[in-house]
Amino acid sequence: MRLGRSAGILAVVLTVLIIGCGGPEEKRAKFFNKGKALYEKGDYVKARLEFKNTLQIDPNFAKGYYMLGMVELREKNWKKAFGFLSKAVDLDADLADAQVALGRIFIMGRDREKAMEKADLVLGKNPDHEDALLLRATCLMADEKEDEAEAILRSLIGKNPKRPDSYMLLANLKMKQKDTKGARKTLQNLLLLDEENKAVRLMLIQVLEKENDLSGAEDEYKKLIDQDPESDVAKLLLARFYNRTKRSEEAEKVLNELIAASPDKLEPRFYLAQFYREKGQESAMVAVLEKAIEEMPDNYGAYDTLARYYMGIKAKDKALEVLERFISRTRTGPDLLKAKLVVAGIHLVEKEPDDALKLVEEVLEENPADVSAHSLKGNILAARSDFNGAISEYRAVLREDPQNVSVSLNLARAHLANKEIGLAEDTFKKILEIKPEEKNARYGLTEIYRQKGKIDLAKEQLEKVVEADANDTKALMALGDISLAGKDLEGARKYFSALLVLQPESAQVNYKNGVIKLIEDKQKEATSFFEKALKVDPDFVPALNQLVDMLVKRKDLDKAFDRCKEQIARRPKNSHYYVLLGKLYTLKKDHKGSRKSFEKALEIDPNSSDALFNLARLEQAQGSIDTAISKYKKIREQNPNNLGIAILIATLLEKKGENAEARAIYEEVLKKNPNSSAAANNLAFYYAEHEPTDENLARAEELVRPLLKKFKGNPDLVDTAAWIFYRKGDFARAEELLLGVKDKIKDRPIVSYHLGMIYLNLGNQAQARKYLEESIKGKEDFPGRNEAEGTLKGLG
């Protein structure tokens, strides 16, 4: 009996436990329903967790994937939304709402065909599905089939007269047709049924403003205020309306009333500050923010806004003073860390990386997980060329926020600078998976493919940019340049002509079109374009070079002189034009005129490598280097601060083979002016050519690295950098650098020599022979000429 009684009790207990715990379907339903309730409240973070719980219980629960997709749609995570919704319909193709949601993503991505497929798929099974009908109407509108779209929308309004989407889409259609009266009537009809609908009333206001019914628009704003008198939103919108319609005094009054009613709120103060800034009353704007700081000294927002204003007008010291006020009164907390990061950002912009890094380290010590600090630290390390360190910091950010596109771009660029081309390429591709419209990722891939010689792939990326934005001038210019380099004249003409429509007053665009006409041998039209380029930008050197070159080729040297002098009269401070004039004197064998012009160029710009190169070559050709050195030393004695003459003397000493003395002058110049690019470049080359120890090569790389960024594409600088890498044994990097400027080295025998030696060490004897032969075909002497001749003999 006892056993039977015990067994009965056990059975009851087990039954209660089973009912109490619930089976998998009951648990799944519990999580799902809780998630839906949170979703309806707009708590998407918690809703996401509940829906994920349903999928842990049942990985094949289609509705769980659907709701996760809807959460991601609300959070604008399009890729994730698409993935979850696609999984949902894979599991249950009859899940109509998921099919429609996918259709909406397709329409946002401008893929009307696939969006229509989704609408028709659902309507084929349920012709009355309202969301699918709305999707179909949207597709028809996009396809300019407006009558069909309107018929669907009017039918939906008739069946469900209180659904706002149908009215709003119909109003949009009417606005597209420029039927503002029809749009207004449609929205007013809905408001008769649902007067509390704020979105519809705001749309009606837009229509009324379009009709210039400002009184009507004002009334609607006031109705919004009456419906929710405790909310500031409608009042702020009314203030903006007054400001937009030139009723500044009323706008200012509304904003001041808001501030008086809510003195502890910052937002109305920000709007008033912005109002004054838009009016050009910047002192009033500053006063509003200073008063906010005075009355709310522990609220960081006003400090931040005022500091950023000062940063925008380049008043760094004032920005720092405002931020230091907050930092000095705040002991801890997230706002203190934000303020320190803003200060660090200012130091980075001002090229004070050590100060910036110190502050970032302080932030990370207090909060090691601060992604903004890791991101900024990455930027600081990248600026110091510590690319490995920068990569580590960017990855720390992406572990927490894998969808962060701006940090992903920085990571890709750091990989590129660190010569990790494959990783850079992969990163740019991942960015495009997250955000297909991200132009910078496509530009990054374009640069990689161009470096690899994969021109078709580079063009493909640029064409995708133009496909998305036909007016993208950067992509059009790059496509034109690629076409021109590939001798695709028709393609180049197409792209440069498109640019001319977009930028008729661009010197660069006119110049490019002039080059096309020159290739077509339409010299009159080419001249017109080059002259237009110089009219737009009198300092646009390539255009004058082409004009003068055309005249020289026609053997009209006198006109070439006249045109060059005419431009010098317009721009007497342009050193390049004096170099060009000196070259013309050289053609006339007027060495005195050449010397005078080159010296004038050097006087204007002591860092002019063209002036130094041509003047040194002139003195060498005259066979009077000692006399020249003596003459320039006397000039320098009279003016010891003339650094251009000092660099010229060092250049001539190098021509004479007195390299140690030249090095001493370069070092002296850099002590007086650390920003002297000519001295830095020549000293770096000296280390690579004459004293290539590991320490000196590191110093040489340090000297030339910032110059490569500042003077991108300068053949002399690129050659120095390539020779440094050659000496370090990194022949592939050296080749990559020089290939980028190979079109600019025809009159640089030393660069051809370097490229030849690089190819030799890469095992490409044919290319080595080509460039070595090119280097010695003239009579000019250069460091390594003997080695070039000896190497060629060895190649047979």
LOMI-998297 format. One record per residue (C-alpha): residue number from 0; x, y, z. Coordinates in steps of 0.001 Angstrom, whole numbers, plus 500000, padded with zeros to 6 digits. Example, Ala and Ser with C-alpha at 12.3 -4.5 7.8 and 13.67 -1.06 7.14 Angstrom:
> 0:512300:495500:507800;
> 1:513670:498940:507140;
***
This chain:
> 0:500000:500000:500000;
> 1:502730:502412:500928;
> 2:504564:501680:497680;
> 3:501452:502290:495666;
> 4:500681:505497:497561;
> 5:504295:506708:497062;
> 6:504207:505896:493377;
> 7:500998:507889:493027;
> 8:502470:510896:494780;
> 9:505599:510687:492582;
> 10:503474:510611:489455;
> 11:501608:513726:490570;
> 12:504876:515529:491395;
> 13:506357:514628:488016;
> 14:503240:515823:486261;
> 15:503366:519156:488115;
> 16:507078:519549:487268;
> 17:506479:518829:483607;
> 18:503563:521246:483435;
> 19:505495:523843:485443;
> 20:508641:523672:483295;
> 21:506817:523486:480003;
> 22:507996:521735:476839;
> 23:510316:523274:474248;
> 24:507419:524739:472242;
> 25:505972:526395:475330;
> 26:509359:527875:476286;
> 27:509879:529039:472711;
> 28:506465:530708:472708;
> 29:507188:532406:476023;
> 30:510430:533965:474761;
> 31:508846:534841:471409;
> 32:505842:536595:472916;
> 33:508046:538502:475356;
> 34:510288:539549:472451;
> 35:507283:540763:470436;
> 36:506057:542824:473379;
> 37:509486:544430:473762;
> 38:509645:545013:469982;
> 39:506291:546813:470042;
> 40:507598:549037:472871;
> 41:510687:549905:470796;
> 42:513134:548139:473143;
> 43:515020:546456:470322;
> 44:518110:545481:472328;
> 45:516108:543362:474789;
> 46:513794:542116:472052;
> 47:516806:540845:470121;
> 48:517922:538775:473135;
> 49:514472:537180:473517;
> 50:514282:536232:469845;
> 51:517774:534741:470031;
> 52:516566:532659:472987;
> 53:513780:531234:470820;
> 54:516361:530138:468250;
> 55:518516:528454:470877;
> 56:515509:526309:471725;
> 57:514498:525786:468087;
> 58:517169:526663:465475;
> 59:514590:526104:462700;
> 60:511974:528532:464024;
> 61:511246:530710:460982;
> 62:509258:533357:462880;
> 63:512176:533835:465279;
> 64:514458:534672:462345;
> 65:511758:536934:460905;
> 66:511473:538974:464094;
> 67:515261:539166:464446;
> 68:515293:540538:460897;
> 69:512670:543120:461829;
> 70:514759:544197:464858;
> 71:517803:544687:462632;
> 72:515679:546627:460133;
> 73:514607:548991:462913;
> 74:518257:549357:463958;
> 75:519239:549971:460293;
> 76:521592:546999:460215;
> 77:520607:546184:456642;
> 78:523008:543313:456053;
> 79:522027:541478:459236;
> 80:518345:542132:458541;
> 81:518674:540668:455060;
> 82:520459:537595:456417;
> 83:517832:536829:459097;
> 84:514889:537471:456784;
> 85:516428:535300:454059;
> 86:516866:532488:456608;
> 87:513238:532907:457660;
> 88:511877:532449:454123;
> 89:514290:529585:453458;
> 90:512708:527787:456410;
> 91:509145:528849:455543;
> 92:508524:530268:452083;
> 93:504911:531009:453069;
> 94:506020:533537:455706;
> 95:504478:536431:453794;
> 96:505541:539248:456124;
> 97:509196:538167:455860;
> 98:508949:538074:452048;
> 99:507535:541607:452035;
> 100:510251:542823:454426;
> 101:512887:541433:452053;
> 102:511124:543268:449233;
> 103:511449:546538:451175;
> 104:515202:545959:451513;
> 105:515422:545354:447765;
> 106:513523:548585:447009;
> 107:515871:550510:449360;
> 108:518772:549022:447391;
> 109:517081:550191:444147;
> 110:516553:546623:442970;
> 111:512959:547137:441847;
> 112:512824:543878:439917;
> 113:513543:541684:442950;
> 114:511259:543801:445135;
> 115:508412:543271:442656;
> 116:509133:539529:442614;
> 117:508612:539433:446380;
> 118:505361:541411:446151;
> 119:503994:539171:443390;
> 120:505069:536021:445248;
> 121:502987:536995:448284;
> 122:500048:538328:446254;
> 123:499963:535111:444220;
> 124:498988:533299:447415;
> 125:497067:536114:449122;
> 126:495831:538821:446710;
> 127:494581:540959:449620;
> 128:497856:541107:451587;
> 129:498022:544852:452372;
> 130:501794:545119:452945;
> 131:502478:543278:449692;
> 132:500078:545598:447849;
> 133:501875:548617:449309;
> 134:505200:547147:448200;
> 135:503817:546573:444705;
> 136:502534:550161:444558;
> 137:505979:551429:445615;
> 138:507623:549398:442830;
> 139:505135:550697:440276;
> 140:505823:554278:441369;
> 141:509562:553679:440935;
> 142:508863:552272:437456;
> 143:506855:555415:436552;
> 144:503623:553336:436375;
> 145:501791:555884:438448;
> 146:498210:555120:437356;
> 147:498527:551464:438388;
> 148:500126:552495:441700;
> 149:497342:554990:442421;
> 150:494656:552387:441702;
> 151:496202:550032:444277;
> 152:496519:552774:446892;
> 153:492944:554029:446476;
> 154:491720:550436:446735;
> 155:493677:549974:449980;
> 156:492282:553219:451403;
> 157:488786:552047:450541;
> 158:489283:548701:452302;
> 159:491174:550075:455309;
> 160:490469:553805:455621;
> 161:492473:554237:458820;
> 162:495782:552806:457590;
> 163:498197:555804:457317;
> 164:500806:554161:455017;
> 165:498410:554099:452056;
> 166:497530:557796:452418;
> 167:501154:558844:452846;
> 168:502299:556865:449816;
> 169:499464:558314:447761;
> 170:500401:561815:448953;
> 171:503994:561110:447900;
> 172:502726:560064:444481;
> 173:500754:563282:444174;
> 174:503787:565338:445162;
> 175:505819:563493:442544;
> 176:503168:564501:440008;
> 177:503397:568096:441331;
> 178:499752:567805:442407;
> 179:500122:569515:445786;
> 180:496369:570040:446035;
> 181:495794:566302:445685;
> 182:498511:565525:448243;
> 183:497015:568029:450708;
> 184:493500:566640:450306;
> 185:494726:563057:450778;
> 186:496472:563877:454049;
> 187:493624:566025:455336;
> 188:491210:563140:454694;
> 189:493271:560884:456936;
> 190:493559:563515:459666;
> 191:489755:563712:459773;
> 192:489874:560043:460821;
> 193:493078:560151:462886;
> 194:493785:563719:464024;
> 195:496484:562591:466491;
> 196:498773:561192:463738;
> 197:501882:563401:464033;
> 198:503761:561926:461065;
> 199:500857:562679:458726;
> 200:500469:566209:460108;
> 201:504192:566868:459577;
> 202:503867:565641:455999;
> 203:500891:567952:455517;
> 204:503017:570850:456786;
> 205:505638:570049:454109;
> 206:502912:570139:451442;
> 207:501540:573436:452743;
> 208:505009:574997:452709;
> 209:505450:573737:449149;
> 210:502204:575536:448264;
> 211:503523:578623:450095;
> 212:500542:578403:452454;
> 213:502664:579547:455397;
> 214:499708:580527:457503;
> 215:498240:577054:457122;
> 216:501598:575443:457966;
> 217:501868:577603:461096;
> 218:498385:576522:462204;
> 219:499359:572871:461820;
> 220:502495:573369:463923;
> 221:500343:574967:466630;
> 222:497956:571991:466522;
> 223:500941:569709:467145;
> 224:501871:571845:470160;
> 225:498287:571775:471475;
> 226:498178:567979:471166;
> 227:501271:567599:473355;
> 228:501922:570848:475254;
> 229:504538:569242:477537;
> 230:506787:568233:474622;
> 231:509480:570587:473290;
> 232:509710:568903:469892;
> 233:506832:570692:468145;
> 234:507889:574039:469644;
> 235:511419:573581:468302;
> 236:509972:572697:464902;
> 237:507857:575865:465007;
> 238:510976:577934:465840;
> 239:512788:576389:462876;
> 240:509779:577157:460680;
> 241:509816:580809:461764;
> 242:513539:581025:461097;
> 243:513179:579330:457706;
> 244:510422:581748:456687;
> 245:512348:584872:457706;
> 246:510465:585484:460953;
> 247:513621:585591:463048;
> 248:512204:587565:465966;
> 249:509400:585047:466487;
> 250:511862:582145:466231;
> 251:514124:583759:468821;
> 252:511119:584379:471111;
> 253:509985:580729:470956;
> 254:513505:579490:471765;
> 255:513922:581903:474680;
> 256:510518:580875:476055;
> 257:511610:577229:475859;
> 258:514793:578010:477776;
> 259:512862:579963:480437;
> 260:510352:577113:480816;
> 261:513074:574418:481027;
> 262:516258:576058:482337;
> 263:517745:572648:483146;
> 264:517527:571438:479523;
> 265:520412:571941:477101;
> 266:518657:571230:473807;
> 267:516746:574556:473542;
> 268:519989:576402:474317;
> 269:521756:574492:471557;
> 270:519019:575453:469078;
> 271:519288:579105:470127;
> 272:523080:578977:469736;
> 273:522668:577416:466286;
> 274:520072:580063:465425;
> 275:522562:582849:466219;
> 276:525336:581116:464287;
> 277:523173:580815:461180;
> 278:522474:584547:461484;
> 279:526209:585264:461674;
> 280:525828:586464:465275;
> 281:528699:584389:466582;
> 282:529305:586474:469702;
> 283:525657:585901:470700;
> 284:526095:582176:470050;
> 285:529178:582069:472298;
> 286:527281:583999:474992;
> 287:524443:581420:474975;
> 288:526902:578553:475400;
> 289:528938:580366:478066;
> 290:525720:581023:480011;
> 291:524820:577342:479724;
> 292:528235:576453:481150;
> 293:527771:578973:483976;
> 294:524282:577715:484889;
> 295:524988:573997:484297;
> 296:528708:573668:485065;
> 297:528594:569891:485452;
> 298:526914:569259:482093;
> 299:529570:568521:479476;
> 300:527408:569235:476411;
> 301:527855:573015:476317;
> 302:531619:572762:476876;
> 303:531877:570277:474002;
> 304:529802:572374:471598;
> 305:531722:575574:472360;
> 306:535095:573813:472086;
> 307:534148:572310:468723;
> 308:533076:575741:467486;
> 309:536504:577125:468405;
> 310:538178:574154:466723;
> 311:536164:574890:463581;
> 312:537495:578459:463424;
> 313:541078:577272:464169;
> 314:541089:578823:467651;
> 315:542891:575875:469229;
> 316:543908:577673:472408;
> 317:540342:578793:473163;
> 318:539047:575266:472541;
> 319:541609:573828:474937;
> 320:540783:576465:477567;
> 321:537074:575553:477472;
> 322:537794:571843:477765;
> 323:540331:572337:480549;
> 324:537644:574194:482531;
> 325:535507:571073:482496;
> 326:538396:568671:483099;
> 327:539686:570676:486075;
> 328:536308:570546:487869;
> 329:535489:566896:487078;
> 330:537084:564015:488940;
> 331:535759:561030:487050;
> 332:532984:559756:484811;
> 333:532336:559149:481092;
> 334:532125:562870:480267;
> 335:535615:563445:481666;
> 336:536937:560708:479390;
> 337:535113:562263:476411;
> 338:536665:565665:477160;
> 339:540143:564159:477388;
> 340:539674:562438:474041;
> 341:538605:565704:472390;
> 342:541740:567385:473805;
> 343:543816:564463:472528;
> 344:542244:564885:469089;
> 345:543246:568567:469069;
> 346:546833:567652:469947;
> 347:546872:565103:467114;
> 348:545639:567676:464576;
> 349:548259:570114:465847;
> 350:550959:567439:465291;
> 351:551575:566940:468994;
> 352:551234:563122:469071;
> 353:553061:562630:472382;
> 354:550590:564868:474244;
> 355:547689:563163:472472;
> 356:548946:559692:473328;
> 357:549405:560563:477005;
> 358:545755:561599:477331;
> 359:544480:558558:475447;
> 360:546495:556285:477739;
> 361:544874:558004:480753;
> 362:541436:557280:479319;
> 363:542280:553632:478628;
> 364:543706:553220:482116;
> 365:540325:554235:483540;
> 366:538257:552407:480913;
> 367:540226:549765:478945;
> 368:537155:549027:476814;
> 369:536681:552613:475533;
> 370:536406:552060:471771;
> 371:536742:555783:470976;
> 372:540054:555837:472842;
> 373:541304:552750:471020;
> 374:540275:554299:467694;
> 375:542054:557580:468452;
> 376:545117:555731:469710;
> 377:545167:553881:466401;
> 378:545118:557213:464547;
> 379:547964:558550:466714;
> 380:550118:555458:466150;
> 381:549386:555542:462405;
> 382:550504:559202:462313;
> 383:553765:558071:463945;
> 384:554092:555285:461330;
> 385:553658:552596:464011;
> 386:551316:550670:461756;
> 387:551467:547410:463713;
> 388:550380:549286:466840;
> 389:547640:551108:464917;
> 390:546347:547824:463494;
> 391:546142:546343:466990;
> 392:544095:549317:468233;
> 393:541701:549287:465280;
> 394:541125:545556:465769;
> 395:540297:546200:469431;
> 396:537521:548550:468265;
> 397:536209:546116:465664;
> 398:535995:543282:468195;
> 399:533403:545379:470015;
> 400:531868:547027:466953;
> 401:532468:544880:463851;
> 402:530176:547074:461722;
> 403:532242:550249:462291;
> 404:533013:551355:458751;
> 405:535245:554356:459531;
> 406:537538:552278:461777;
> 407:537545:549467:459201;
> 408:538714:551992:456600;
> 409:541515:553101:458907;
> 410:542470:549463:459454;
> 411:542625:548858:455696;
> 412:544781:551960:455208;
> 413:547108:550861:458020;
> 414:547524:547445:456370;
> 415:548250:549205:453087;
> 416:550880:551455:454693;
> 417:552337:548375:456409;
> 418:552759:546710:452993;
> 419:550127:544081:453855;
> 420:548348:544433:450535;
> 421:546322:541226:450827;
> 422:544964:542136:454261;
> 423:544136:545656:453052;
> 424:542264:544225:450072;
> 425:540303:541796:452276;
> 426:539387:544598:454681;
> 427:538122:546879:451916;
> 428:536011:543987:450577;
> 429:534522:543330:454038;
> 430:533584:547006:454277;
> 431:531671:546718:451007;
> 432:529780:543725:452389;
> 433:528662:545898:455304;
> 434:528114:549049:453263;
> 435:528127:548497:449478;
> 436:527853:552244:448797;
> 437:531070:553112:450694;
> 438:533098:554942:448051;
> 439:536323:555076:450072;
> 440:536488:551269:450120;
> 441:536130:551190:446350;
> 442:538816:553865:445987;
> 443:541067:551783:448254;
> 444:540562:548689:446100;
> 445:541166:550793:442988;
> 446:544562:551883:444340;
> 447:545502:548293:445216;
> 448:544513:546969:441793;
> 449:546398:549764:440043;
> 450:549514:548928:442057;
> 451:549122:545278:441078;
> 452:548653:546217:437431;
> 453:545097:544818:437453;
> 454:543662:547770:435577;
> 455:540394:546066:434602;
> 456:539592:545379:438272;
> 457:540469:548983:439153;
> 458:538109:550258:436447;
> 459:535380:547914:437685;
> 460:535483:549490:441156;
> 461:535409:553027:439776;
> 462:532558:552189:437410;
> 463:530537:550931:440393;
> 464:531078:554310:442044;
> 465:529859:556117:438920;
> 466:526937:553687:438588;
> 467:525785:554728:442070;
> 468:526626:558408:441557;
> 469:527013:559573:437969;
> 470:528339:562933:439235;
> 471:531248:561574:441264;
> 472:534066:563708:439870;
> 473:536862:561807:441614;
> 474:535824:558513:440015;
> 475:535298:560120:436605;
> 476:538764:561709:436746;
> 477:540388:558408:437716;
> 478:538544:556557:434948;
> 479:539645:559181:432446;
> 480:543267:558891:433570;
> 481:543183:555082:433368;
> 482:541679:555262:429874;
> 483:544286:557798:428797;
> 484:547148:555704:430165;
> 485:545724:552666:428371;
> 486:545488:554656:425112;
> 487:541694:554302:425161;
> 488:541073:557711:423649;
> 489:537327:557208:423282;
> 490:536969:556254:426948;
> 491:539117:559156:428116;
> 492:537115:561576:425978;
> 493:533851:560258:427436;
> 494:534920:560670:431055;
> 495:536671:564026:430654;
> 496:533720:565402:428652;
> 497:531360:564355:431446;
> 498:533613:566150:433920;
> 499:533571:569288:431784;
> 500:529772:569419:432085;
> 501:530009:569044:435872;
> 502:533023:571307:436426;
> 503:533349:573756:433515;
> 504:535487:576096:435646;
> 505:537995:573451:436794;
> 506:541582:574014:435644;
> 507:542337:570302:435886;
> 508:539284:569304:433844;
> 509:540001:571852:431115;
> 510:543612:570688:431035;
> 511:542596:567026:430608;
> 512:540259:567904:427755;
> 513:543096:569906:426215;
> 514:545361:566836:426356;
> 515:542701:564829:424484;
> 516:542512:567499:421755;
> 517:546320:567543:421553;
> 518:546417:563785:420992;
> 519:543768:564228:418285;
> 520:546070:566870:416752;
> 521:543418:569571:417192;
> 522:545902:572142:418389;
> 523:543625:575136:418216;
> 524:541056:573470:420487;
> 525:543824:572169:422766;
> 526:545211:575700:423094;
> 527:541759:576982:423993;
> 528:541418:574441:426813;
> 529:544929:575096:428172;
> 530:544318:578851:428134;
> 531:541002:578328:429950;
> 532:542825:576263:432592;
> 533:545266:579133:433166;
> 534:542458:581654:433276;
> 535:540754:579634:436015;
> 536:544005:578973:437869;
> 537:546951:581163:436784;
> 538:549317:578862:438753;
> 539:548311:575699:436892;
> 540:551802:574755:435718;
> 541:550990:571759:433415;
> 542:548834:573954:431163;
> 543:551642:576479:430556;
> 544:554082:573620:429998;
> 545:551833:572276:427232;
> 546:551334:575672:425595;
> 547:555066:576358:425564;
> 548:555870:572825:424377;
> 549:553437:573208:421446;
> 550:555150:576439:420395;
> 551:558632:574917:420735;
> 552:557627:571952:418581;
> 553:556403:574402:415966;
> 554:559866:576016:416210;
> 555:558256:579262:417312;
> 556:560680:579936:420175;
> 557:559987:583666:420295;
> 558:556268:583088:420918;
> 559:557158:580468:423528;
> 560:559255:583087:425345;
> 561:556489:585664:425072;
> 562:553835:583285:426430;
> 563:556053:582220:429322;
> 564:556929:585802:430251;
> 565:553284:586802:429982;
> 566:552385:584191:432613;
> 567:555297:585249:434833;
> 568:553949:588799:434714;
> 569:550636:587456:435979;
> 570:552193:585224:438652;
> 571:555651:586593:439505;
> 572:555927:584367:442617;
> 573:555590:581071:440736;
> 574:559033:579423:440766;
> 575:557989:576773:438213;
> 576:557490:579413:435533;
> 577:561071:580695:435999;
> 578:562357:577112:435660;
> 579:560412:576840:432387;
> 580:561865:580165:431219;
> 581:565361:578923:432090;
> 582:564813:575822:429970;
> 583:563787:578036:427042;
> 584:567015:580036:427442;
> 585:568922:576754:427421;
> 586:567331:575906:424072;
> 587:568686:579243:422778;
> 588:572073:578402:424349;
> 589:571728:581573:426402;
> 590:573356:580163:429547;
> 591:573406:583518:431286;
> 592:569637:583810:430848;
> 593:569165:580193:431987;
> 594:571279:580742:435112;
> 595:569464:583951:435990;
> 596:566039:582277:435613;
> 597:566987:579185:437647;
> 598:568490:581381:440391;
> 599:565301:583449:440482;
> 600:563258:580247:440869;
> 601:565539:579207:443728;
> 602:565178:582600:445350;
> 603:561383:582224:445309;
> 604:561425:578600:446473;
> 605:564665:577352:448066;
> 606:563190:573807:448025;
> 607:562598:573763:444267;
> 608:564177:570487:443188;
> 609:563608:571436:439522;
> 610:565559:574681:439923;
> 611:568376:572944:441827;
> 612:568557:570094:439319;
> 613:568609:572349:436248;
> 614:571040:574866:437749;
> 615:573455:572120:438833;
> 616:573210:570483:435395;
> 617:573876:573858:433747;
> 618:577011:574447:435838;
> 619:578208:570914:435119;
> 620:577615:571338:431383;
> 621:579597:574569:431495;
> 622:582463:572656:433087;
> 623:582808:575304:435735;
> 624:581660:573564:438930;
> 625:584602:574909:440999;
> 626:583953:578432:439742;
> 627:580253:578021:440436;
> 628:580864:576721:443951;
> 629:583223:579594:444668;
> 630:580706:582111:443339;
> 631:577788:580728:445322;
> 632:579863:580477:448502;
> 633:580588:584200:448229;
> 634:576882:584880:447761;
> 635:576170:582758:450828;
> 636:578738:584637:452896;
> 637:576832:587821:452151;
> 638:573499:586148:452990;
> 639:574056:583127:455282;
> 640:570298:582632:455713;
> 641:569763:581966:452008;
> 642:569132:578229:452364;
> 643:568402:577788:448652;
> 644:571977:578812:447813;
> 645:573282:576516:450578;
> 646:571434:573541:449070;
> 647:572684:574464:445588;
> 648:576297:574493:446862;
> 649:575752:571051:448433;
> 650:574249:569771:445164;
> 651:577283:571016:443204;
> 652:579640:569478:445767;
> 653:577887:566146:445192;
> 654:578405:566575:441442;
> 655:582081:567060:442194;
> 656:582173:563977:444432;
> 657:582724:565869:447686;
> 658:579825:564088:449391;
> 659:580858:564463:453036;
> 660:580979:568255:452747;
> 661:577600:568206:450986;
> 662:576152:566109:453807;
> 663:577378:568625:456394;
> 664:575570:571451:454553;
> 665:572317:569447:454363;
> 666:572514:568776:458108;
> 667:573171:572472:458762;
> 668:570180:573493:456642;
> 669:567908:571040:458468;
> 670:568977:572463:461825;
> 671:567932:575923:460635;
> 672:564809:574714:458840;
> 673:563600:571185:459717;
> 674:560927:571532:457026;
> 675:563396:571856:454142;
> 676:562232:569083:451826;
> 677:565204:569436:449451;
> 678:567771:569106:452245;
> 679:565888:566190:453845;
> 680:565564:564342:450548;
> 681:569198:564879:449554;
> 682:570493:563874:452994;
> 683:568349:560727:452929;
> 684:569765:559887:449497;
> 685:573300:560502:450783;
> 686:572776:557935:453549;
> 687:571359:555379:451115;
> 688:574051:555909:448486;
> 689:577227:556495:450494;
> 690:576726:555248:454069;
> 691:573975:552589:453936;
> 692:574327:551232:457490;
> 693:571172:549922:459187;
> 694:571101:552978:461435;
> 695:571570:555410:458548;
> 696:568935:553681:456410;
> 697:566456:553940:459286;
> 698:567322:557650:459594;
> 699:566962:558088:455827;
> 700:563522:556453:455864;
> 701:562482:558696:458744;
> 702:563549:561777:456754;
> 703:561761:560886:453553;
> 704:558531:559315:454881;
> 705:556633:562557:455653;
> 706:557775:564044:452346;
> 707:556187:561195:450396;
> 708:552826:562052:451975;
> 709:553229:565790:451461;
> 710:554582:565683:447889;
> 711:552868:562591:446552;
> 712:554174:561517:443155;
> 713:557344:563661:443213;
> 714:559837:561515:441234;
> 715:562929:562679:443131;
> 716:561408:561856:446517;
> 717:559985:558553:445329;
> 718:563369:557631:443853;
> 719:565119:558345:447147;
> 720:562603:556199:449046;
> 721:562932:553389:446498;
> 722:566728:553472:446769;
> 723:566489:553250:450553;
> 724:564330:550116:450235;
> 725:566739:548745:447611;
> 726:569606:549146:450075;
> 727:567500:547418:452742;
> 728:566928:544490:450380;
> 729:563186:545135:449945;
> 730:563307:545083:446134;
> 731:559564:544500:445668;
> 732:558675:547623:447675;
> 733:561305:549611:445770;
> 734:559819:548492:442438;
> 735:556279:549306:443608;
> 736:557305:552876:444469;
> 737:559079:553627:441198;
> 738:556404:552084:438998;
> 739:554080:554778:440306;
> 740:556235:557503:438702;
> 741:557758:555697:435736;
> 742:556102:558143:433308;
> 743:557975:561025:434991;
> 744:561538:559633:434879;
> 745:562440:560016:431210;
> 746:564819:562903:431936;
> 747:566117:561322:435176;
> 748:568909:558882:434185;
> 749:569684:558112:437832;
> 750:566108:556933:438382;
> 751:566340:554671:435324;
> 752:569590:553277:436760;
> 753:567922:552554:440094;
> 754:564960:550864:438427;
> 755:567343:548764:436350;
> 756:569229:547582:439462;
> 757:565952:546820:441228;
> 758:564786:544651:438319;
> 759:568155:542908:438252;
> 760:567759:541897:441877;
> 761:564189:540789:441213;
> 762:565524:538430:438509;
> 763:563971:540334:435582;
> 764:567017:540751:433322;
> 765:565050:542047:430312;
> 766:563629:544975:432261;
> 767:566977:545507:433985;
> 768:568730:545830:430628;
> 769:566020:548194:429304;
> 770:566315:550695:432150;
> 771:570109:550468:432480;
> 772:570481:551209:428765;
> 773:568101:554135:429174;
> 774:570162:555491:432074;
> 775:573437:555724:430092;
> 776:572169:556714:426669;
> 777:572978:560359:427416;
> 778:576287:561846:428521;
> 779:575122:563018:431939;
> 780:577130:561753:434890;
> 781:575341:560507:438003;
> 782:576159:558422:441074;
> 783:576295:554818:439840;
> 784:576905:555449:436130;
> 785:580030:553302:436165;
> 786:578136:550522:437907;
> 787:575321:550800:435319;
> 788:577823:550425:432478;
> 789:579601:547524:434172;
> 790:576351:545732:434943;
> 791:575180:546079:431347;
> 792:578417:544511:430123;
> 793:577851:541640:432547;
> 794:574350:541102:431160;
> 795:575875:540673:427684;
***
